[in-house]
Amino acid sequence: MAATTVKAEPLGQPPEEKVAERVDYLNLPCPIPYEEIHREALMSLKPDVFEGFRFEFNKGLNPQFGLSHSVYMGLAEIPSQSSETIKIPTAQYEFGANFMDPKLLLLGRVLTDGRLNARAKWDFTDNFSLKANALLTNEPHMSHGMFNFDYKGTDYRAQFQLGNGALFGANYIQSVSPHLSLGGEVFWAGQHRKSGIGYAARYNTNKMVATGQVASTGMVALSYVQKVSEKVSLASDFMYNYMSRDVTASVGYDYILRQARLRGKIDSNGCVSAFLEERLNMGLNFNLSAELDHSKKDYKFGFGLTVGQ
């Protein structure tokens, strides 16, 4: 009989362990802009809820230039001393013009009540850009303008803000790991003699996003988004003002179907809202909106159509 040879294992040999992937801190990803750190939560918890009927028509004249028309008929809220919401019928028409270029973006909107909205974005280089926003109205002291100067680094972003009323602001956000970014902001409102400072943190993976923000104005904001699947996301947030002692918490969802998108939320004040966007055909979208606020006895329902891209 042939002898069987058994290979002996060395004594005291530890089992093989997976070597953790080393992090290259000199090659971290660039974080998202500071003012957008809550964008995933806002997508689910702050849908564009409206009341009444809304019709939008978008027409592209060429690859760069396009026109838009919008008609809205519904109810407008007016200030009241009572707890119940008082509304009056209203209607308005909006005309818009868009110019889109790889380096330049121009948007303009004119409403029948005399308001003019304008936005511009100019990319000077791949890293430096200028954004401008303006609102002109007939009402005294309601017109305003803002300039944002943005710089995008390899693993950080910086922004400087300049607005009317002697408003100055700056923010900075830095990636400190492949998933964690930290940032801060400062502002000075010369017209109102107010200043403030704030800090923010954002942690994100392929399955979740967690953010936290605190400011000297009294605001504390926390949000969390869990990606259940490629089509379903769950979100929650917590808002607290330690000066006014106001607290609000909400939970919501974002469900993407093949030709529709459904978003909704419920908050600690008992307000429930839902927003449906459905693509009926190429260039034709249907919107359905609803919001129930039992504490204020305020109930909103709206539907609309969007024609064009």
VOGU-3710 file (C-alpha; in Angstrom, 3 decimals, decimal comma):
1> maattvkaep> 0,000/0,000/0,000  1,144/3,476/-0,819  1,733/5,673/2,154  -0,398/8,853/2,444  1,556/12,028/3,088  -0,112/14,661/5,246  1,214/18,214/5,141  1,455/19,603/8,644  0,411/23,208/9,276  2,924/25,340/11,174
11> lgqppeekva> 1,889/25,790/14,768  0,972/29,258/15,933  0,164/30,486/12,396  -2,693/33,032/12,579  -5,506/32,763/10,001  -5,277/35,008/6,993  -6,919/38,399/7,512  -8,246/40,730/4,889  -5,977/43,696/4,510  -7,962/46,929/4,831
21> ervdylnlpc> -7,838/49,163/1,820  -5,545/52,082/2,452  -6,985/55,569/2,014  -5,118/58,005/-0,187  -5,702/61,278/1,648  -3,989/63,192/-1,148  -6,632/62,042/-3,635  -9,993/62,586/-1,881  -13,209/63,274/-3,824  -14,539/66,804/-4,212
31> pipyeeihre> -17,521/67,443/-1,866  -20,851/68,882/-2,995  -21,458/72,632/-2,492  -21,986/73,773/1,092  -25,524/75,063/0,446  -26,545/71,670/-1,029  -25,500/69,344/1,801  -29,184/68,484/2,531  -30,220/68,068/-1,111  -31,153/64,348/-0,929
41> almslkpdvf> -33,386/64,955/2,089  -34,957/68,065/0,541  -35,801/66,103/-2,589  -38,082/63,819/-0,554  -39,228/66,150/2,232  -39,725/69,426/0,306  -41,660/68,641/-2,884  -43,015/71,506/-5,000  -46,509/71,412/-3,476  -49,000/73,853/-5,023
51> egfrfefnkg> -52,749/74,548/-4,931  -55,031/74,992/-7,910  -54,201/74,502/-11,592  -50,832/75,029/-13,262  -50,004/74,737/-16,961  -46,484/75,045/-18,383  -45,384/75,073/-22,009  -41,687/74,908/-22,960  -40,480/75,442/-26,510  -36,877/75,163/-27,675
61> lnpqfglshs> -36,113/77,426/-30,616  -32,594/76,052/-31,089  -30,128/73,998/-28,982  -29,182/77,088/-26,940  -32,309/79,250/-26,751  -35,795/78,405/-25,479  -39,035/80,050/-24,334  -41,517/79,072/-21,645  -45,100/80,034/-20,771  -46,800/79,304/-17,464
71> vymglaeips> -50,367/79,895/-16,282  -51,404/79,470/-12,657  -54,935/79,679/-11,203  -55,456/78,986/-7,541  -55,599/80,518/-4,073  -53,174/82,870/-2,329  -52,769/83,059/1,435  -53,088/86,454/3,130  -51,801/87,405/6,593  -54,299/86,920/9,399
81> qssetikipt> -54,358/87,198/13,191  -56,459/84,051/13,543  -55,105/80,518/13,590  -57,059/79,586/10,472  -55,591/80,263/7,028  -57,399/82,879/4,901  -57,141/82,560/1,113  -58,267/84,625/-1,852  -58,533/83,571/-5,520  -55,618/84,558/-7,724
91> aqyefganfm> -54,310/83,988/-11,252  -51,079/84,908/-12,992  -49,159/84,393/-16,211  -45,387/83,976/-16,444  -43,188/84,350/-19,506  -39,643/82,985/-19,501  -36,589/82,874/-21,709  -33,595/80,531/-21,354  -30,140/80,564/-22,884  -27,934/77,532/-22,236
101> dpkllllgrv> -24,333/77,203/-23,331  -21,555/74,936/-22,015  -20,019/77,951/-20,246  -22,996/80,315/-19,814  -26,538/79,928/-18,446  -29,134/82,751/-18,521  -32,702/82,439/-17,159  -35,368/85,146/-17,028  -38,985/85,165/-15,823  -41,563/87,997/-16,022
111> ltdgrlnara> -44,911/87,799/-14,190  -48,105/89,751/-14,745  -47,870/91,291/-11,256  -44,693/93,117/-12,314  -42,061/90,846/-10,778  -38,920/89,991/-12,713  -36,687/87,039/-11,785  -33,262/86,644/-13,383  -30,501/84,070/-12,913  -27,103/83,724/-14,535
121> kwdftdnfsl> -24,189/81,308/-14,241  -20,871/81,827/-15,985  -18,050/79,264/-15,815  -14,833/81,212/-16,296  -12,744/78,041/-15,971  -13,336/74,444/-14,927  -12,769/75,515/-11,309  -14,052/79,092/-11,027  -17,625/80,249/-11,732  -19,913/83,218/-11,051
131> kanalltnep> -23,623/82,972/-10,185  -26,037/85,915/-10,012  -29,669/86,065/-8,856  -31,986/89,082/-8,927  -35,613/89,838/-8,072  -37,153/93,139/-9,155  -40,628/94,111/-7,943  -42,859/97,157/-7,575  -43,132/96,671/-3,825  -40,764/98,898/-1,825
141> hmshgmfnfd> -37,730/97,246/-0,214  -38,604/93,849/-1,756  -36,144/93,864/-4,666  -32,826/92,154/-4,042  -29,768/90,791/-5,787  -27,003/88,316/-4,963  -23,622/87,376/-6,464  -21,866/84,091/-5,665  -18,240/83,424/-6,547  -17,525/79,674/-6,450
151> ykgtdyraqf> -14,178/77,913/-6,546  -13,918/74,133/-6,903  -10,700/72,455/-5,795  -9,670/68,829/-6,011  -11,073/67,957/-2,572  -12,718/71,202/-1,379  -15,084/73,986/-2,399  -15,126/77,657/-1,411  -17,746/80,339/-2,009  -17,973/84,086/-1,444
161> qlgngalfga> -21,359/85,851/-1,433  -22,185/89,507/-2,004  -25,720/90,909/-1,843  -27,602/94,162/-1,516  -28,186/95,520/1,954  -24,455/95,154/2,681  -24,735/91,370/2,841  -21,441/89,475/2,842  -20,956/85,754/3,280  -18,433/82,984/2,771
171> nyiqsvsphl> -18,417/79,220/3,178  -15,910/76,400/2,811  -16,277/72,607/2,743  -13,448/70,056/2,768  -13,341/66,288/2,298  -11,488/64,721/5,223  -12,089/61,107/4,161  -13,639/59,340/1,156  -17,069/59,580/2,835  -16,865/62,480/5,317
181> slggevfwag> -16,730/66,210/4,584  -16,704/69,122/7,037  -17,435/72,779/6,420  -18,256/76,163/7,881  -19,783/79,498/6,960  -19,840/83,125/8,109  -22,072/86,038/7,121  -22,594/89,709/7,886  -25,826/91,608/7,148  -24,836/95,245/7,422
191> qhrksgigya> -28,318/96,656/6,899  -29,709/94,733/9,889  -26,448/94,706/11,890  -26,489/90,928/12,229  -23,719/88,391/11,870  -23,468/84,641/12,226  -21,291/81,590/11,948  -22,190/77,999/11,220  -20,708/74,527/10,899  -21,790/71,470/8,907
201> aryntnkmva> -20,851/67,807/8,459  -21,900/65,304/5,798  -21,295/61,554/5,681  -22,355/59,631/2,585  -21,992/56,142/1,140  -23,686/54,337/-1,717  -26,613/53,465/0,578  -27,072/56,440/2,919  -26,457/60,142/3,515  -26,318/61,752/6,976
211> tgqvastgmv> -25,899/65,501/7,495  -25,751/67,859/10,434  -25,706/71,642/10,574  -25,618/74,173/13,416  -25,487/77,967/13,334  -25,190/80,816/15,828  -28,617/82,065/14,669  -30,115/79,220/16,717  -30,656/76,697/13,951  -29,858/73,006/14,358
221> alsyvqkvse> -30,641/70,804/11,344  -30,151/67,044/11,075  -31,136/64,827/8,136  -30,760/61,196/7,138  -31,528/59,466/3,831  -31,485/55,691/3,373  -31,421/54,283/-0,143  -33,512/51,123/0,108  -33,071/50,255/-3,575  -32,324/51,930/-6,867
231> kvslasdfmy> -35,907/53,250/-6,952  -36,864/53,779/-3,307  -35,393/56,167/-0,739  -36,515/56,994/2,796  -35,667/60,313/4,442  -36,039/62,032/7,803  -35,011/65,371/9,258  -35,012/67,232/12,561  -35,133/71,028/12,817  -34,609/72,854/16,105
241> nymsrdvtas> -34,150/76,516/16,994  -32,704/76,869/20,471  -33,648/80,566/20,612  -37,346/80,291/19,735  -37,626/76,666/21,003  -39,370/75,581/17,801  -38,983/71,885/16,974  -40,078/70,058/13,816  -39,367/66,503/12,697  -40,517/64,815/9,506
251> vgydyilrqa> -40,204/61,557/7,602  -40,733/61,023/3,892  -40,177/58,818/0,885  -39,133/59,062/-2,752  -40,378/56,322/-5,080  -39,268/56,297/-8,729  -41,386/54,224/-11,090  -40,848/53,522/-14,769  -42,815/56,572/-15,910  -43,663/58,302/-12,634
261> rlrgkidsng> -42,129/59,661/-9,446  -43,983/59,804/-6,117  -42,798/61,786/-3,107  -44,444/62,416/0,227  -43,882/63,275/3,875  -45,504/63,702/7,280  -44,167/65,981/10,006  -44,586/66,363/13,754  -47,163/69,151/13,268  -49,540/66,711/11,583
271> cvsafleerl> -48,996/68,079/8,076  -49,165/65,384/5,366  -48,201/66,042/1,745  -47,700/64,076/-1,463  -46,525/64,986/-4,952  -46,848/62,856/-8,096  -45,053/63,443/-11,389  -46,146/61,158/-14,222  -44,856/61,069/-17,766  -47,896/60,501/-19,997
281> nmglnfnlsa> -46,005/60,713/-23,270  -42,867/62,165/-24,782  -42,888/65,841/-23,794  -46,116/65,583/-21,749  -46,052/65,350/-17,932  -48,914/65,311/-15,427  -48,501/66,641/-11,858  -50,730/65,936/-8,873  -50,205/67,695/-5,535  -51,929/67,455/-2,134
291> eldhskkdyk> -51,245/68,749/1,378  -53,314/68,363/4,569  -52,582/70,482/7,636  -55,207/69,573/10,244  -53,855/71,871/12,970  -54,248/74,978/10,764  -57,295/73,596/8,925  -55,435/74,215/5,693  -56,060/71,785/2,835  -54,415/72,089/-0,577
301> fgfgltvgq> -55,002/70,204/-3,801  -53,496/70,950/-7,191  -52,918/69,439/-10,584  -51,009/70,568/-13,626  -49,656/69,757/-17,054  -46,210/70,376/-18,492  -45,782/70,334/-22,263  -42,310/70,301/-23,796  -38,901/69,481/-22,413
//
